Amino acid sequence: MKIIKCEHCSMEIPGDICEFAVCTRAIAGKEHVFCCVKCAERYEKRRS
Ligand SMILES: [Zn+2]
C-alpha cells in the first residue's frame, strides 16, 4: 500500500485508494502533495 505524506502537516494519506483524495500542487516547478487545499495554500504562503 502506497502512503503519501502531506508536505505541510505530515498527515499520512493512503495514496492508492483515491487519487482525488489528495491535493497536488506545483510550487516552484516541483509537484508537492498535500492532504487538502488548505495545506497546499498554507505551504505556498509559507514559502513565499
Ligand atoms: Zn495537510
mmCIF file of the protein (N, C-alpha, C, O) and its ligand, coordinates in Angstrom:
data_MODEL
# 
_entry.id   MODEL 
# 
loop_
_entity.id 
_entity.type 
_entity.pdbx_number_of_molecules 
1 polymer     1 
2 non-polymer 1 
# 
_entity_poly.entity_id                      1 
_entity_poly.type                           'polypeptide(L)' 
_entity_poly.nstd_linkage                   no 
_entity_poly.nstd_monomer                   no 
_entity_poly.pdbx_seq_one_letter_code       MKIIKCEHCSMEIPGDICEFAVCTRAIAGKEHVFCCVKCAERYEKRRS 
_entity_poly.pdbx_seq_one_letter_code_can   MKIIKCEHCSMEIPGDICEFAVCTRAIAGKEHVFCCVKCAERYEKRRS 
_entity_poly.pdbx_strand_id                 A 
# 
loop_
_entity_poly_seq.entity_id 
_entity_poly_seq.num 
_entity_poly_seq.mon_id 
_entity_poly_seq.hetero 
1 1  MET n 
1 2  LYS n 
1 3  ILE n 
1 4  ILE n 
1 5  LYS n 
1 6  CYS n 
1 7  GLU n 
1 8  HIS n 
1 9  CYS n 
1 10 SER n 
1 11 MET n 
1 12 GLU n 
1 13 ILE n 
1 14 PRO n 
1 15 GLY n 
1 16 ASP n 
1 17 ILE n 
1 18 CYS n 
1 19 GLU n 
1 20 PHE n 
1 21 ALA n 
1 22 VAL n 
1 23 CYS n 
1 24 THR n 
1 25 ARG n 
1 26 ALA n 
1 27 ILE n 
1 28 ALA n 
1 29 GLY n 
1 30 LYS n 
1 31 GLU n 
1 32 HIS n 
1 33 VAL n 
1 34 PHE n 
1 35 CYS n 
1 36 CYS n 
1 37 VAL n 
1 38 LYS n 
1 39 CYS n 
1 40 ALA n 
1 41 GLU n 
1 42 ARG n 
1 43 TYR n 
1 44 GLU n 
1 45 LYS n 
1 46 ARG n 
1 47 ARG n 
1 48 SER n 
# 
loop_
_struct_asym.id 
_struct_asym.entity_id 
A 1 
B 2 
# 
loop_
_chem_comp.id 
_chem_comp.type 
_chem_comp.mon_nstd_flag 
ALA 'L-peptide linking' y 
ARG 'L-peptide linking' y 
ASP 'L-peptide linking' y 
CYS 'L-peptide linking' y 
GLU 'L-peptide linking' y 
GLY 'peptide linking'   y 
HIS 'L-peptide linking' y 
ILE 'L-peptide linking' y 
LYS 'L-peptide linking' y 
MET 'L-peptide linking' y 
PHE 'L-peptide linking' y 
PRO 'L-peptide linking' y 
SER 'L-peptide linking' y 
THR 'L-peptide linking' y 
TYR 'L-peptide linking' y 
VAL 'L-peptide linking' y 
ZN  non-polymer         . 
# 
_pdbx_entity_nonpoly.entity_id   2 
_pdbx_entity_nonpoly.name        ? 
_pdbx_entity_nonpoly.comp_id     ZN 
# 
_pdbx_nonpoly_scheme.asym_id         B 
_pdbx_nonpoly_scheme.entity_id       2 
_pdbx_nonpoly_scheme.mon_id          ZN 
_pdbx_nonpoly_scheme.ndb_seq_num     1 
_pdbx_nonpoly_scheme.pdb_seq_num     101 
_pdbx_nonpoly_scheme.auth_seq_num    101 
_pdbx_nonpoly_scheme.pdb_mon_id      ZN 
_pdbx_nonpoly_scheme.auth_mon_id     ZN 
_pdbx_nonpoly_scheme.pdb_strand_id   A 
_pdbx_nonpoly_scheme.pdb_ins_code    . 
# 
loop_
_atom_site.group_PDB 
_atom_site.id 
_atom_site.type_symbol 
_atom_site.label_atom_id 
_atom_site.label_alt_id 
_atom_site.label_comp_id 
_atom_site.label_asym_id 
_atom_site.label_entity_id 
_atom_site.label_seq_id 
_atom_site.pdbx_PDB_ins_code 
_atom_site.Cartn_x 
_atom_site.Cartn_y 
_atom_site.Cartn_z 
_atom_site.occupancy 
_atom_site.B_iso_or_equiv 
_atom_site.pdbx_formal_charge 
_atom_site.auth_seq_id 
_atom_site.auth_comp_id 
_atom_site.auth_asym_id 
_atom_site.auth_atom_id 
_atom_site.pdbx_PDB_model_num 
ATOM   1   N  N  . MET A 1 1  ? 0.838  -1.201 0.000   1.00 0.00 ? 1   MET A N  1 
ATOM   2   C  CA . MET A 1 1  ? 0.000  0.000  0.000   1.00 0.00 ? 1   MET A CA 1 
ATOM   3   C  C  . MET A 1 1  ? 0.871  1.249  0.000   1.00 0.00 ? 1   MET A C  1 
ATOM   4   O  O  . MET A 1 1  ? 1.818  1.370  0.777   1.00 0.00 ? 1   MET A O  1 
ATOM   5   N  N  . LYS A 1 2  ? 0.540  2.142  -0.860  1.00 0.00 ? 2   LYS A N  1 
ATOM   6   C  CA . LYS A 1 2  ? 1.329  3.352  -1.031  1.00 0.00 ? 2   LYS A CA 1 
ATOM   7   C  C  . LYS A 1 2  ? 0.814  4.445  -0.092  1.00 0.00 ? 2   LYS A C  1 
ATOM   8   O  O  . LYS A 1 2  ? -0.357 4.819  -0.143  1.00 0.00 ? 2   LYS A O  1 
ATOM   9   N  N  . ILE A 1 3  ? 1.692  4.943  0.753   1.00 0.00 ? 3   ILE A N  1 
ATOM   10  C  CA . ILE A 1 3  ? 1.319  6.018  1.673   1.00 0.00 ? 3   ILE A CA 1 
ATOM   11  C  C  . ILE A 1 3  ? 2.002  7.315  1.242   1.00 0.00 ? 3   ILE A C  1 
ATOM   12  O  O  . ILE A 1 3  ? 3.215  7.364  1.039   1.00 0.00 ? 3   ILE A O  1 
ATOM   13  N  N  . ILE A 1 4  ? 1.214  8.326  1.114   1.00 0.00 ? 4   ILE A N  1 
ATOM   14  C  CA . ILE A 1 4  ? 1.733  9.646  0.765   1.00 0.00 ? 4   ILE A CA 1 
ATOM   15  C  C  . ILE A 1 4  ? 1.611  10.531 2.004   1.00 0.00 ? 4   ILE A C  1 
ATOM   16  O  O  . ILE A 1 4  ? 0.607  10.488 2.714   1.00 0.00 ? 4   ILE A O  1 
ATOM   17  N  N  . LYS A 1 5  ? 2.632  11.322 2.251   1.00 0.00 ? 5   LYS A N  1 
ATOM   18  C  CA . LYS A 1 5  ? 2.568  12.237 3.394   1.00 0.00 ? 5   LYS A CA 1 
ATOM   19  C  C  . LYS A 1 5  ? 2.339  13.663 2.930   1.00 0.00 ? 5   LYS A C  1 
ATOM   20  O  O  . LYS A 1 5  ? 2.974  14.140 1.990   1.00 0.00 ? 5   LYS A O  1 
ATOM   21  N  N  . CYS A 1 6  ? 1.427  14.327 3.603   1.00 0.00 ? 6   CYS A N  1 
ATOM   22  C  CA . CYS A 1 6  ? 1.192  15.740 3.334   1.00 0.00 ? 6   CYS A CA 1 
ATOM   23  C  C  . CYS A 1 6  ? 2.469  16.521 3.646   1.00 0.00 ? 6   CYS A C  1 
ATOM   24  O  O  . CYS A 1 6  ? 3.038  16.375 4.727   1.00 0.00 ? 6   CYS A O  1 
ATOM   25  N  N  . GLU A 1 7  ? 2.912  17.338 2.715   1.00 0.00 ? 7   GLU A N  1 
ATOM   26  C  CA . GLU A 1 7  ? 4.176  18.039 2.909   1.00 0.00 ? 7   GLU A CA 1 
ATOM   27  C  C  . GLU A 1 7  ? 4.048  19.225 3.856   1.00 0.00 ? 7   GLU A C  1 
ATOM   28  O  O  . GLU A 1 7  ? 5.054  19.820 4.245   1.00 0.00 ? 7   GLU A O  1 
ATOM   29  N  N  . HIS A 1 8  ? 2.819  19.574 4.230   1.00 0.00 ? 8   HIS A N  1 
ATOM   30  C  CA . HIS A 1 8  ? 2.625  20.676 5.174   1.00 0.00 ? 8   HIS A CA 1 
ATOM   31  C  C  . HIS A 1 8  ? 2.440  20.172 6.606   1.00 0.00 ? 8   HIS A C  1 
ATOM   32  O  O  . HIS A 1 8  ? 3.143  20.618 7.512   1.00 0.00 ? 8   HIS A O  1 
ATOM   33  N  N  . CYS A 1 9  ? 1.512  19.257 6.817   1.00 0.00 ? 9   CYS A N  1 
ATOM   34  C  CA . CYS A 1 9  ? 1.198  18.825 8.182   1.00 0.00 ? 9   CYS A CA 1 
ATOM   35  C  C  . CYS A 1 9  ? 1.657  17.393 8.475   1.00 0.00 ? 9   CYS A C  1 
ATOM   36  O  O  . CYS A 1 9  ? 1.483  16.901 9.590   1.00 0.00 ? 9   CYS A O  1 
ATOM   37  N  N  . SER A 1 10 ? 2.246  16.721 7.469   1.00 0.00 ? 10  SER A N  1 
ATOM   38  C  CA . SER A 1 10 ? 2.779  15.358 7.617   1.00 0.00 ? 10  SER A CA 1 
ATOM   39  C  C  . SER A 1 10 ? 1.713  14.303 7.875   1.00 0.00 ? 10  SER A C  1 
ATOM   40  O  O  . SER A 1 10 ? 2.036  13.198 8.312   1.00 0.00 ? 10  SER A O  1 
ATOM   41  N  N  . MET A 1 11 ? 0.446  14.625 7.614   1.00 0.00 ? 11  MET A N  1 
ATOM   42  C  CA . MET A 1 11 ? -0.611 13.626 7.744   1.00 0.00 ? 11  MET A CA 1 
ATOM   43  C  C  . MET A 1 11 ? -0.444 12.560 6.667   1.00 0.00 ? 11  MET A C  1 
ATOM   44  O  O  . MET A 1 11 ? -0.139 12.863 5.514   1.00 0.00 ? 11  MET A O  1 
ATOM   45  N  N  . GLU A 1 12 ? -0.651 11.298 7.068   1.00 0.00 ? 12  GLU A N  1 
ATOM   46  C  CA . GLU A 1 12 ? -0.496 10.212 6.113   1.00 0.00 ? 12  GLU A CA 1 
ATOM   47  C  C  . GLU A 1 12 ? -1.756 10.024 5.295   1.00 0.00 ? 12  GLU A C  1 
ATOM   48  O  O  . GLU A 1 12 ? -2.862 9.968  5.832   1.00 0.00 ? 12  GLU A O  1 
ATOM   49  N  N  . ILE A 1 13 ? -1.573 9.926  3.975   1.00 0.00 ? 13  ILE A N  1 
ATOM   50  C  CA . ILE A 1 13 ? -2.697 9.783  3.063   1.00 0.00 ? 13  ILE A CA 1 
ATOM   51  C  C  . ILE A 1 13 ? -2.526 8.455  2.313   1.00 0.00 ? 13  ILE A C  1 
ATOM   52  O  O  . ILE A 1 13 ? -1.489 8.241  1.685   1.00 0.00 ? 13  ILE A O  1 
ATOM   53  N  N  . PRO A 1 14 ? -3.512 7.569  2.366   1.00 0.00 ? 14  PRO A N  1 
ATOM   54  C  CA . PRO A 1 14 ? -3.407 6.341  1.572   1.00 0.00 ? 14  PRO A CA 1 
ATOM   55  C  C  . PRO A 1 14 ? -3.557 6.655  0.091   1.00 0.00 ? 14  PRO A C  1 
ATOM   56  O  O  . PRO A 1 14 ? -4.660 6.904  -0.394  1.00 0.00 ? 14  PRO A O  1 
ATOM   57  N  N  . GLY A 1 15 ? -2.439 6.641  -0.617  1.00 0.00 ? 15  GLY A N  1 
ATOM   58  C  CA . GLY A 1 15 ? -2.384 7.155  -1.981  1.00 0.00 ? 15  GLY A CA 1 
ATOM   59  C  C  . GLY A 1 15 ? -3.072 6.295  -3.017  1.00 0.00 ? 15  GLY A C  1 
ATOM   60  O  O  . GLY A 1 15 ? -3.397 6.791  -4.096  1.00 0.00 ? 15  GLY A O  1 
ATOM   61  N  N  . ASP A 1 16 ? -3.309 5.014  -2.729  1.00 0.00 ? 16  ASP A N  1 
ATOM   62  C  CA . ASP A 1 16 ? -3.874 4.168  -3.773  1.00 0.00 ? 16  ASP A CA 1 
ATOM   63  C  C  . ASP A 1 16 ? -5.372 3.916  -3.611  1.00 0.00 ? 16  ASP A C  1 
ATOM   64  O  O  . ASP A 1 16 ? -5.950 3.113  -4.343  1.00 0.00 ? 16  ASP A O  1 
ATOM   65  N  N  . ILE A 1 17 ? -6.001 4.600  -2.656  1.00 0.00 ? 17  ILE A N  1 
ATOM   66  C  CA . ILE A 1 17 ? -7.445 4.454  -2.516  1.00 0.00 ? 17  ILE A CA 1 
ATOM   67  C  C  . ILE A 1 17 ? -8.137 5.344  -3.539  1.00 0.00 ? 17  ILE A C  1 
ATOM   68  O  O  . ILE A 1 17 ? -8.974 4.882  -4.315  1.00 0.00 ? 17  ILE A O  1 
ATOM   69  N  N  . CYS A 1 18 ? -7.789 6.594  -3.535  1.00 0.00 ? 18  CYS A N  1 
ATOM   70  C  CA . CYS A 1 18 ? -8.390 7.515  -4.496  1.00 0.00 ? 18  CYS A CA 1 
ATOM   71  C  C  . CYS A 1 18 ? -7.413 8.648  -4.777  1.00 0.00 ? 18  CYS A C  1 
ATOM   72  O  O  . CYS A 1 18 ? -7.034 9.390  -3.871  1.00 0.00 ? 18  CYS A O  1 
ATOM   73  N  N  . GLU A 1 19 ? -7.014 8.774  -6.011  1.00 0.00 ? 19  GLU A N  1 
ATOM   74  C  CA . GLU A 1 19 ? -6.031 9.811  -6.331  1.00 0.00 ? 19  GLU A CA 1 
ATOM   75  C  C  . GLU A 1 19 ? -6.597 11.211 -6.155  1.00 0.00 ? 19  GLU A C  1 
ATOM   76  O  O  . GLU A 1 19 ? -5.850 12.184 -6.056  1.00 0.00 ? 19  GLU A O  1 
ATOM   77  N  N  . PHE A 1 20 ? -7.931 11.305 -6.118  1.00 0.00 ? 20  PHE A N  1 
ATOM   78  C  CA . PHE A 1 20 ? -8.549 12.620 -5.952  1.00 0.00 ? 20  PHE A CA 1 
ATOM   79  C  C  . PHE A 1 20 ? -8.663 13.008 -4.482  1.00 0.00 ? 20  PHE A C  1 
ATOM   80  O  O  . PHE A 1 20 ? -9.053 14.129 -4.159  1.00 0.00 ? 20  PHE A O  1 
ATOM   81  N  N  . ALA A 1 21 ? -8.322 12.082 -3.599  1.00 0.00 ? 21  ALA A N  1 
ATOM   82  C  CA . ALA A 1 21 ? -8.361 12.390 -2.173  1.00 0.00 ? 21  ALA A CA 1 
ATOM   83  C  C  . ALA A 1 21 ? -7.167 13.221 -1.758  1.00 0.00 ? 21  ALA A C  1 
ATOM   84  O  O  . ALA A 1 21 ? -7.158 13.810 -0.677  1.00 0.00 ? 21  ALA A O  1 
ATOM   85  N  N  . VAL A 1 22 ? -6.166 13.270 -2.605  1.00 0.00 ? 22  VAL A N  1 
ATOM   86  C  CA . VAL A 1 22 ? -5.000 14.091 -2.282  1.00 0.00 ? 22  VAL A CA 1 
ATOM   87  C  C  . VAL A 1 22 ? -4.994 15.331 -3.162  1.00 0.00 ? 22  VAL A C  1 
ATOM   88  O  O  . VAL A 1 22 ? -5.549 15.350 -4.260  1.00 0.00 ? 22  VAL A O  1 
ATOM   89  N  N  . CYS A 1 23 ? -4.351 16.354 -2.644  1.00 0.00 ? 23  CYS A N  1 
ATOM   90  C  CA . CYS A 1 23 ? -4.252 17.604 -3.380  1.00 0.00 ? 23  CYS A CA 1 
ATOM   91  C  C  . CYS A 1 23 ? -2.805 17.781 -3.816  1.00 0.00 ? 23  CYS A C  1 
ATOM   92  O  O  . CYS A 1 23 ? -1.905 17.868 -2.980  1.00 0.00 ? 23  CYS A O  1 
ATOM   93  N  N  . THR A 1 24 ? -2.584 17.832 -5.109  1.00 0.00 ? 24  THR A N  1 
ATOM   94  C  CA . THR A 1 24 ? -1.228 18.077 -5.580  1.00 0.00 ? 24  THR A CA 1 
ATOM   95  C  C  . THR A 1 24 ? -1.146 19.476 -6.167  1.00 0.00 ? 24  THR A C  1 
ATOM   96  O  O  . THR A 1 24 ? -2.082 19.957 -6.805  1.00 0.00 ? 24  THR A O  1 
ATOM   97  N  N  . ARG A 1 25 ? -0.027 20.108 -5.941  1.00 0.00 ? 25  ARG A N  1 
ATOM   98  C  CA . ARG A 1 25 ? 0.154  21.457 -6.466  1.00 0.00 ? 25  ARG A CA 1 
ATOM   99  C  C  . ARG A 1 25 ? 1.610  21.660 -6.874  1.00 0.00 ? 25  ARG A C  1 
ATOM   100 O  O  . ARG A 1 25 ? 2.532  21.303 -6.140  1.00 0.00 ? 25  ARG A O  1 
ATOM   101 N  N  . ALA A 1 26 ? 1.793  22.227 -8.031  1.00 0.00 ? 26  ALA A N  1 
ATOM   102 C  CA . ALA A 1 26 ? 3.151  22.522 -8.496  1.00 0.00 ? 26  ALA A CA 1 
ATOM   103 C  C  . ALA A 1 26 ? 3.599  23.852 -7.918  1.00 0.00 ? 26  ALA A C  1 
ATOM   104 O  O  . ALA A 1 26 ? 3.013  24.896 -8.206  1.00 0.00 ? 26  ALA A O  1 
ATOM   105 N  N  . ILE A 1 27 ? 4.648  23.808 -7.098  1.00 0.00 ? 27  ILE A N  1 
ATOM   106 C  CA . ILE A 1 27 ? 5.206  25.013 -6.496  1.00 0.00 ? 27  ILE A CA 1 
ATOM   107 C  C  . ILE A 1 27 ? 6.676  25.083 -6.880  1.00 0.00 ? 27  ILE A C  1 
ATOM   108 O  O  . ILE A 1 27 ? 7.431  24.140 -6.643  1.00 0.00 ? 27  ILE A O  1 
ATOM   109 N  N  . ALA A 1 28 ? 7.073  26.185 -7.465  1.00 0.00 ? 28  ALA A N  1 
ATOM   110 C  CA . ALA A 1 28 ? 8.457  26.398 -7.904  1.00 0.00 ? 28  ALA A CA 1 
ATOM   111 C  C  . ALA A 1 28 ? 8.918  25.269 -8.826  1.00 0.00 ? 28  ALA A C  1 
ATOM   112 O  O  . ALA A 1 28 ? 10.054 24.804 -8.738  1.00 0.00 ? 28  ALA A O  1 
ATOM   113 N  N  . GLY A 1 29 ? 8.024  24.841 -9.704  1.00 0.00 ? 29  GLY A N  1 
ATOM   114 C  CA . GLY A 1 29 ? 8.388  23.854 -10.715 1.00 0.00 ? 29  GLY A CA 1 
ATOM   115 C  C  . GLY A 1 29 ? 8.432  22.419 -10.225 1.00 0.00 ? 29  GLY A C  1 
ATOM   116 O  O  . GLY A 1 29 ? 8.784  21.515 -10.983 1.00 0.00 ? 29  GLY A O  1 
ATOM   117 N  N  . LYS A 1 30 ? 8.076  22.197 -8.955  1.00 0.00 ? 30  LYS A N  1 
ATOM   118 C  CA . LYS A 1 30 ? 8.103  20.851 -8.395  1.00 0.00 ? 30  LYS A CA 1 
ATOM   119 C  C  . LYS A 1 30 ? 6.727  20.495 -7.866  1.00 0.00 ? 30  LYS A C  1 
ATOM   120 O  O  . LYS A 1 30 ? 6.040  21.343 -7.296  1.00 0.00 ? 30  LYS A O  1 
ATOM   121 N  N  . GLU A 1 31 ? 6.314  19.234 -8.051  1.00 0.00 ? 31  GLU A N  1 
ATOM   122 C  CA . GLU A 1 31 ? 4.995  18.841 -7.589  1.00 0.00 ? 31  GLU A CA 1 
ATOM   123 C  C  . GLU A 1 31 ? 5.038  18.434 -6.126  1.00 0.00 ? 31  GLU A C  1 
ATOM   124 O  O  . GLU A 1 31 ? 5.850  17.604 -5.717  1.00 0.00 ? 31  GLU A O  1 
ATOM   125 N  N  . HIS A 1 32 ? 4.148  19.033 -5.349  1.00 0.00 ? 32  HIS A N  1 
ATOM   126 C  CA . HIS A 1 32 ? 4.059  18.736 -3.926  1.00 0.00 ? 32  HIS A CA 1 
ATOM   127 C  C  . HIS A 1 32 ? 2.699  18.120 -3.638  1.00 0.00 ? 32  HIS A C  1 
ATOM   128 O  O  . HIS A 1 32 ? 1.716  18.388 -4.328  1.00 0.00 ? 32  HIS A O  1 
ATOM   129 N  N  . VAL A 1 33 ? 2.664  17.274 -2.586  1.00 0.00 ? 33  VAL A N  1 
ATOM   130 C  CA . VAL A 1 33 ? 1.438  16.554 -2.249  1.00 0.00 ? 33  VAL A CA 1 
ATOM   131 C  C  . VAL A 1 33 ? 0.924  17.015 -0.887  1.00 0.00 ? 33  VAL A C  1 
ATOM   132 O  O  . VAL A 1 33 ? 1.685  17.137 0.073   1.00 0.00 ? 33  VAL A O  1 
ATOM   133 N  N  . PHE A 1 34 ? -0.366 17.265 -0.825  1.00 0.00 ? 34  PHE A N  1 
ATOM   134 C  CA . PHE A 1 34 ? -0.985 17.727 0.417   1.00 0.00 ? 34  PHE A CA 1 
ATOM   135 C  C  . PHE A 1 34 ? -2.276 16.960 0.675   1.00 0.00 ? 34  PHE A C  1 
ATOM   136 O  O  . PHE A 1 34 ? -2.853 16.365 -0.236  1.00 0.00 ? 34  PHE A O  1 
ATOM   137 N  N  . CYS A 1 35 ? -2.727 16.981 1.945   1.00 0.00 ? 35  CYS A N  1 
ATOM   138 C  CA . CYS A 1 35 ? -3.950 16.262 2.297   1.00 0.00 ? 35  CYS A CA 1 
ATOM   139 C  C  . CYS A 1 35 ? -5.183 17.057 1.882   1.00 0.00 ? 35  CYS A C  1 
ATOM   140 O  O  . CYS A 1 35 ? -6.261 16.489 1.709   1.00 0.00 ? 35  CYS A O  1 
ATOM   141 N  N  . CYS A 1 36 ? -5.028 18.355 1.723   1.00 0.00 ? 36  CYS A N  1 
ATOM   142 C  CA . CYS A 1 36 ? -6.170 19.182 1.363   1.00 0.00 ? 36  CYS A CA 1 
ATOM   143 C  C  . CYS A 1 36 ? -5.683 20.491 0.742   1.00 0.00 ? 36  CYS A C  1 
ATOM   144 O  O  . CYS A 1 36 ? -4.493 20.803 0.775   1.00 0.00 ? 36  CYS A O  1 
ATOM   145 N  N  . VAL A 1 37 ? -6.611 21.240 0.181   1.00 0.00 ? 37  VAL A N  1 
ATOM   146 C  CA . VAL A 1 37 ? -6.258 22.502 -0.481  1.00 0.00 ? 37  VAL A CA 1 
ATOM   147 C  C  . VAL A 1 37 ? -5.709 23.509 0.529   1.00 0.00 ? 37  VAL A C  1 
ATOM   148 O  O  . VAL A 1 37 ? -4.815 24.292 0.211   1.00 0.00 ? 37  VAL A O  1 
ATOM   149 N  N  . LYS A 1 38 ? -6.249 23.482 1.742   1.00 0.00 ? 38  LYS A N  1 
ATOM   150 C  CA . LYS A 1 38 ? -5.794 24.425 2.774   1.00 0.00 ? 38  LYS A CA 1 
ATOM   151 C  C  . LYS A 1 38 ? -4.313 24.255 3.068   1.00 0.00 ? 38  LYS A C  1 
ATOM   152 O  O  . LYS A 1 38 ? -3.579 25.235 3.198   1.00 0.00 ? 38  LYS A O  1 
ATOM   153 N  N  . CYS A 1 39 ? -3.879 22.999 3.174   1.00 0.00 ? 39  CYS A N  1 
ATOM   154 C  CA . CYS A 1 39 ? -2.468 22.746 3.435   1.00 0.00 ? 39  CYS A CA 1 
ATOM   155 C  C  . CYS A 1 39 ? -1.616 23.234 2.269   1.00 0.00 ? 39  CYS A C  1 
ATOM   156 O  O  . CYS A 1 39 ? -0.536 23.788 2.477   1.00 0.00 ? 39  CYS A O  1 
ATOM   157 N  N  . ALA A 1 40 ? -2.094 23.033 1.052   1.00 0.00 ? 40  ALA A N  1 
ATOM   158 C  CA . ALA A 1 40 ? -1.354 23.486 -0.129  1.00 0.00 ? 40  ALA A CA 1 
ATOM   159 C  C  . ALA A 1 40 ? -1.183 24.994 -0.101  1.00 0.00 ? 40  ALA A C  1 
ATOM   160 O  O  . ALA A 1 40 ? -0.107 25.513 -0.398  1.00 0.00 ? 40  ALA A O  1 
ATOM   161 N  N  . GLU A 1 41 ? -2.257 25.697 0.260   1.00 0.00 ? 41  GLU A N  1 
ATOM   162 C  CA . GLU A 1 41 ? -2.201 27.154 0.292   1.00 0.00 ? 41  GLU A CA 1 
ATOM   163 C  C  . GLU A 1 41 ? -1.294 27.656 1.412   1.00 0.00 ? 41  GLU A C  1 
ATOM   164 O  O  . GLU A 1 41 ? -0.546 28.617 1.235   1.00 0.00 ? 41  GLU A O  1 
ATOM   165 N  N  . ARG A 1 42 ? -1.368 27.000 2.554   1.00 0.00 ? 42  ARG A N  1 
ATOM   166 C  CA . ARG A 1 42 ? -0.514 27.410 3.679   1.00 0.00 ? 42  ARG A CA 1 
ATOM   167 C  C  . ARG A 1 42 ? 0.958  27.177 3.355   1.00 0.00 ? 42  ARG A C  1 
ATOM   168 O  O  . ARG A 1 42 ? 1.818  28.006 3.653   1.00 0.00 ? 42  ARG A O  1 
ATOM   169 N  N  . TYR A 1 43 ? 1.223  26.034 2.742   1.00 0.00 ? 43  TYR A N  1 
ATOM   170 C  CA . TYR A 1 43 ? 2.600  25.716 2.380   1.00 0.00 ? 43  TYR A CA 1 
ATOM   171 C  C  . TYR A 1 43 ? 3.134  26.728 1.379   1.00 0.00 ? 43  TYR A C  1 
ATOM   172 O  O  . TYR A 1 43 ? 4.266  27.197 1.494   1.00 0.00 ? 43  TYR A O  1 
ATOM   173 N  N  . GLU A 1 44 ? 2.317  27.054 0.412   1.00 0.00 ? 44  GLU A N  1 
ATOM   174 C  CA . GLU A 1 44 ? 2.720  28.001 -0.626  1.00 0.00 ? 44  GLU A CA 1 
ATOM   175 C  C  . GLU A 1 44 ? 2.986  29.384 -0.026  1.00 0.00 ? 44  GLU A C  1 
ATOM   176 O  O  . GLU A 1 44 ? 3.941  30.062 -0.406  1.00 0.00 ? 44  GLU A O  1 
ATOM   177 N  N  . LYS A 1 45 ? 2.148  29.786 0.897   1.00 0.00 ? 45  LYS A N  1 
ATOM   178 C  CA . LYS A 1 45 ? 2.313  31.102 1.534   1.00 0.00 ? 45  LYS A CA 1 
ATOM   179 C  C  . LYS A 1 45 ? 3.565  31.143 2.388   1.00 0.00 ? 45  LYS A C  1 
ATOM   180 O  O  . LYS A 1 45 ? 4.269  32.152 2.423   1.00 0.00 ? 45  LYS A O  1 
ATOM   181 N  N  . ARG A 1 46 ? 3.840  30.050 3.074   1.00 0.00 ? 46  ARG A N  1 
ATOM   182 C  CA . ARG A 1 46 ? 4.995  29.993 3.945   1.00 0.00 ? 46  ARG A CA 1 
ATOM   183 C  C  . ARG A 1 46 ? 6.305  30.092 3.153   1.00 0.00 ? 46  ARG A C  1 
ATOM   184 O  O  . ARG A 1 46 ? 7.307  30.614 3.641   1.00 0.00 ? 46  ARG A O  1 
ATOM   185 N  N  . ARG A 1 47 ? 6.268  29.580 1.923   1.00 0.00 ? 47  ARG A N  1 
ATOM   186 C  CA . ARG A 1 47 ? 7.467  29.585 1.079   1.00 0.00 ? 47  ARG A CA 1 
ATOM   187 C  C  . ARG A 1 47 ? 7.740  30.952 0.486   1.00 0.00 ? 47  ARG A C  1 
ATOM   188 O  O  . ARG A 1 47 ? 8.895  31.317 0.267   1.00 0.00 ? 47  ARG A O  1 
ATOM   189 N  N  . SER A 1 48 ? 6.684  31.714 0.224   1.00 0.00 ? 48  SER A N  1 
ATOM   190 C  CA . SER A 1 48 ? 6.881  32.966 -0.498  1.00 0.00 ? 48  SER A CA 1 
ATOM   191 C  C  . SER A 1 48 ? 7.138  34.139 0.441   1.00 0.00 ? 48  SER A C  1 
ATOM   192 O  O  . SER A 1 48 ? 7.324  35.267 -0.016  1.00 0.00 ? 48  SER A O  1 
HETATM 193 ZN ZN . ZN  B 2 .  ? -2.053 18.543 5.437   1.00 0.00 2 101 ZN  A ZN 1 
# 
